[in-house]
Amino acid sequence: MSSASSTATPVSIEFFPPNTPVGADKLRSVVQELQAVNPQYFSVTYGAGGSTREKTLATVSEIAAMGFDAAPHLSCVGSTREGIAEILATYRAQNIRRIVALRGDLPSGTATAGEFRYAAELVRFIRETQGQDWDIEVAAYPEYHPQQRYAARDLQHFADKMRAGASGAITQFFYNPDAYFHFVDAVRRLGVTAPIVPGIMPINNYARIAQFAQRDGIEIPRWVALKMEGYMDDAASVRAFGLDVVAGLCERLIAGGAPGLHFYTLNQSALTLALCERLGLNRKT
C-alpha cells in the first residue's frame, strides 16, 4: 500500500496501566516513541470493577501532562452513579474530554452488579450529567461478544450504546477483515452512522495472542495458526510473518473504508511502529 492512500487514516494507541516503577519508566519511553506516528489519542485500560482505577488515572494524567490527548477507559459494572460522577469530575478537572465507556467485568468474588448493568446506561449517564463536550467511545465485537449467544441480540446492544450518545466505537481485535465489514454493514442497517474503528493486535508472542483469542472467541485463520505453530520458538520468523499478516489486514481495512486503526500495543512500541512504517501511516515530518 502506498503512503499516499493511507496518510489520512487516523491512528490511536492503547496501553494498560503499568504495575511497577520500571514499567512506568518504560511506558514513558514507549509514549515518546509512538508519538512519531502522530496518534489521535492514547487510551488506557481499566481493570475489572475499577481495580486499576488509581493506576489508570495516574497513567492518563501523566500522558496528558506530556502534551498528548489521553482517553481513560471507564467500566461501570459494580459501580454507583456517585462513584462514576466522581471519576468524571476528576477527568473534567484535568481537561480530559475523551473516554472509552465499557460495561466491564465484576472482580472475582463480587456479588452485586451495582447501579449500572450495561454500557448503554453508562453512556446515557455521561451525556445526561456531563453534556455534549465529551468524545465517548464504546466497544464493538465484530465476531460478537463472547458472553452473548445470539448475534442479533449483540447487534441490538451495540445499537443501544450508540443511540445512548456514543461518539464512535473501537472493535475488539480480530484477524478476519470480513467479520469487520459484515459487522459494520449489519449495524448500518440498524441506523448506526458513527465511525467504527477496527482494533489491531500486532503479533509478537503468538502463544499469548492465541490465548487471548481463545478466551474472547476470536478466530485466528487456520492457515495463520498452522504457520505460526510451525515456527515454534523461532521468534524472528513469528515477528516477520506476524507483520505480514497484520499489515495485510490493515491494508484491506483501509482500502475498505475503515475510519482509523486502534493499536493494542501491550505497552510495546516496536511492532506498532513497524506496521505504521510499512503502511505509511501518519509519520511526523
C-alpha distance (Angstrom), angle and dihedral (degrees) to the residues before:
residue distance angle dihedral
M1 . . .
S2 3.78 . .
S3 3.77 119.9 .
A4 3.80 89.7 -126.7
S5 3.78 91.3 68.1
S6 3.80 96.5 47.7
T7 3.80 108.8 33.4
A8 3.80 90.7 96.7
T9 3.82 92.3 56.3
P10 3.84 108.5 109.1
V11 3.79 117.9 -131.5
S12 3.80 127.8 -153.3
I13 3.79 127.9 -174.9
E14 3.81 131.6 -145.7
F15 3.81 128.2 -152.0
F16 3.79 136.2 174.0
P17 3.83 120.7 -133.4
P18 3.82 110.0 -92.5
N19 3.79 116.6 -118.7
T20 3.80 99.8 -151.9
P21 3.82 138.1 42.0
V22 3.81 88.2 -112.6
G23 3.79 89.8 53.5
A24 3.80 90.8 48.6
D25 3.81 91.2 52.0
K26 3.78 90.7 49.0
L27 3.79 92.3 49.6
R28 3.80 91.0 53.7
S29 3.80 88.5 56.8
V30 3.82 91.5 46.0
V31 3.82 91.0 52.4
Q32 3.80 90.5 51.6
E33 3.80 91.6 48.1
L34 3.79 94.0 48.4
Q35 3.77 94.1 50.0
A36 3.82 83.6 80.1
V37 3.81 89.4 78.1
N38 3.81 91.0 53.4
P39 3.83 96.3 -125.2
Q40 3.78 118.6 -154.1
Y41 3.82 88.0 -135.6
F42 3.80 144.5 -25.3
S43 3.81 117.0 -122.0
V44 3.81 126.5 -157.0
T45 3.80 124.4 -154.0
Y46 3.81 127.6 -125.0
G47 3.80 123.4 -141.0
A48 3.80 126.8 -121.6
G49 3.78 110.9 -66.0
G50 3.80 90.9 -0.4
S51 3.81 92.4 -60.8
T52 3.81 91.5 151.4
R53 3.80 95.5 37.7
E54 3.80 96.8 126.2
K55 3.81 93.1 40.5
T56 3.79 90.7 49.3
L57 3.80 90.6 50.2
A58 3.81 92.3 47.4
T59 3.82 92.7 48.3
V60 3.80 93.9 46.6
S61 3.80 91.3 46.4
E62 3.78 91.5 51.9
I63 3.81 93.4 48.5
A64 3.81 89.7 49.1
A65 3.82 90.6 48.5
M66 3.82 88.3 54.3
G67 3.80 87.3 61.0
F68 3.80 100.6 -102.0
D69 3.79 131.3 123.2
A70 3.81 107.0 -104.8
A71 3.79 127.5 -164.6
P72 3.81 118.1 -165.8
H73 3.77 120.1 -154.0
L74 3.80 113.6 -125.8
S75 3.80 123.1 -167.5
C76 3.78 120.3 -166.5
V77 3.81 108.6 -165.0
G78 3.80 110.3 110.7
S79 3.83 90.6 17.9
T80 3.79 134.8 112.9
R81 3.78 127.1 -132.5
E82 3.79 88.5 -116.0
G83 3.78 92.2 52.8
I84 3.80 93.6 48.6
A85 3.82 90.5 47.1
E86 3.81 89.6 53.3
I87 3.81 91.9 52.2
L88 3.80 92.2 47.6
A89 3.82 90.8 49.7
T90 3.81 89.5 53.2
Y91 3.80 91.6 52.6
R92 3.80 92.8 44.3
A93 3.81 89.6 53.5
Q94 3.82 88.0 56.4
N95 3.80 91.3 49.3
I96 3.81 91.9 -112.8
R97 3.78 109.0 150.8
R98 3.80 104.5 166.5
I99 3.79 122.5 80.2
V100 3.79 137.7 170.1
A101 3.82 105.2 -136.0
L102 3.81 115.9 -155.0
R103 3.76 139.4 167.4
G104 3.80 91.1 -135.4
D105 3.79 129.3 -177.8
L106 3.76 131.8 -72.7
P107 3.81 114.1 -112.6
S108 3.79 114.2 -107.8
G109 3.78 112.7 -80.4
T110 3.80 95.5 21.5
A111 3.79 114.1 127.8
T112 3.81 104.7 -174.0
A113 3.80 126.5 68.7
G114 3.81 92.5 -152.2
E115 3.79 123.8 -139.5
F116 3.82 96.9 -41.6
R117 3.79 125.2 64.6
Y118 3.80 102.1 172.8
A119 3.78 139.0 26.6
A120 3.82 89.6 -116.6
E121 3.81 88.1 66.3
L122 3.81 90.8 51.9
V123 3.82 91.9 49.3
R124 3.79 90.9 49.0
F125 3.82 91.2 48.3
I126 3.80 91.9 51.5
R127 3.79 92.2 49.9
E128 3.81 93.5 45.8
T129 3.80 95.0 48.0
Q130 3.80 103.1 30.0
G131 3.79 104.2 33.0
Q132 3.77 128.3 -140.9
D133 3.81 101.9 -48.7
W134 3.82 94.3 94.3
D135 3.79 130.3 87.6
I136 3.81 104.1 -138.9
E137 3.79 117.3 -165.4
V138 3.81 121.6 -170.2
A139 3.79 134.8 -169.3
A140 3.78 125.4 -94.4
Y141 3.80 128.1 -167.6
P142 3.83 113.8 -153.2
E143 3.81 90.9 -174.4
Y144 3.82 89.8 39.2
H145 3.75 130.6 -101.0
P146 3.83 112.0 -59.9
Q147 3.83 90.5 -131.4
Q148 3.81 94.3 49.8
R149 3.81 117.9 86.7
Y150 3.79 96.3 -172.0
A151 3.80 120.4 62.0
A152 3.81 94.4 -158.7
R153 3.80 91.2 54.0
D154 3.81 90.7 49.2
L155 3.81 90.1 53.2
Q156 3.79 90.2 50.3
H157 3.81 92.2 51.6
F158 3.79 88.7 51.9
A159 3.80 92.1 49.7
D160 3.82 88.9 49.8
K161 3.82 90.3 56.6
M162 3.77 91.5 50.9
R163 3.81 93.3 47.7
A164 3.80 89.4 49.9
G165 3.80 88.6 66.1
A166 3.81 110.1 -81.8
S167 3.80 115.2 158.9
G168 3.78 95.1 -150.7
A169 3.79 145.0 -34.0
I170 3.79 139.8 -111.2
T171 3.78 118.1 -152.4
Q172 3.75 129.7 -134.5
F173 3.80 109.6 -105.4
F174 3.80 118.3 -84.5
Y175 3.80 139.4 167.2
N176 3.81 100.0 -150.2
P177 3.82 109.3 81.2
D178 3.81 91.2 -167.5
A179 3.82 88.5 65.8
Y180 3.81 89.8 57.3
F181 3.80 95.4 46.8
H182 3.81 92.0 46.2
F183 3.81 91.0 49.9
V184 3.80 92.7 49.5
D185 3.81 91.7 48.8
A186 3.81 90.8 48.7
V187 3.82 95.4 51.4
R188 3.79 92.2 43.4
R189 3.80 86.7 59.8
L190 3.82 86.9 55.4
G191 3.80 89.8 56.5
V192 3.82 99.5 -99.4
T193 3.80 109.2 146.6
A194 3.84 102.9 164.8
P195 3.83 120.3 108.3
I196 3.80 117.5 -85.8
V197 3.80 109.7 -156.6
P198 3.82 117.6 -158.5
G199 3.79 117.0 -124.2
I200 3.81 113.0 -131.4
M201 3.81 124.1 -156.6
P202 3.83 112.9 -166.3
I203 3.81 113.0 -143.5
N204 3.78 116.6 -122.0
N205 3.80 108.4 129.4
Y206 3.80 100.2 33.8
A207 3.82 95.3 -171.1
R208 3.80 90.0 56.3
I209 3.81 93.2 47.5
A210 3.80 90.8 47.9
Q211 3.80 89.1 52.5
F212 3.81 91.0 51.9
A213 3.80 90.2 47.8
Q214 3.80 94.0 50.7
R215 3.80 91.7 47.8
D216 3.80 93.7 49.8
G217 3.80 100.5 38.3
I218 3.82 95.1 -110.5
E219 3.79 119.5 155.2
I220 3.78 118.0 -129.5
P221 3.82 105.5 -164.3
R222 3.80 110.2 -108.3
W223 3.80 94.1 -123.3
V224 3.80 90.5 53.5
A225 3.81 92.8 47.7
L226 3.81 93.3 48.4
K227 3.78 93.3 48.3
M228 3.81 92.2 46.5
E229 3.80 91.7 49.0
G230 3.81 88.8 50.0
Y231 3.80 91.0 58.8
M232 3.81 90.1 56.8
D233 3.84 107.0 170.7
D234 3.82 95.7 -3.7
A235 3.81 95.3 117.9
A236 3.81 94.7 179.1
S237 3.81 92.5 55.1
V238 3.81 91.9 45.4
R239 3.80 89.7 52.4
A240 3.81 94.7 46.2
F241 3.79 94.7 45.9
G242 3.80 91.4 43.2
L243 3.80 90.1 54.1
D244 3.81 90.3 51.0
V245 3.82 92.3 49.8
V246 3.79 96.5 45.9
A247 3.81 94.6 41.2
G248 3.81 88.8 52.7
L249 3.80 89.9 49.5
C250 3.81 91.4 50.8
E251 3.79 92.0 47.8
R252 3.80 91.0 54.5
L253 3.80 91.7 46.8
I254 3.80 93.6 49.9
A255 3.79 92.2 45.1
G256 3.80 88.9 50.1
G257 3.80 93.1 54.6
A258 3.81 104.5 -96.4
P259 3.83 106.8 171.4
G260 3.81 94.5 -137.2
L261 3.81 144.6 -31.3
H262 3.81 125.3 -104.1
F263 3.81 112.7 -159.2
Y264 3.80 121.4 -149.6
T265 3.80 96.9 -151.2
L266 3.82 102.5 175.7
N267 3.82 83.6 -138.9
Q268 3.81 92.6 -62.0
S269 3.80 126.9 117.7
A270 3.81 108.2 -169.5
L271 3.81 101.3 79.9
T272 3.80 95.1 40.8
L273 3.80 90.0 50.0
A274 3.81 90.7 47.7
L275 3.81 92.0 49.6
C276 3.80 93.5 47.9
E277 3.80 89.9 47.7
R278 3.79 91.4 51.6
L279 3.81 91.9 46.6
G280 3.80 94.6 43.8
L281 3.78 91.4 -124.1
N282 3.77 123.5 172.6
R283 3.78 100.0 -45.7
K284 3.79 112.9 179.2
T285 3.77 113.8 -120.5
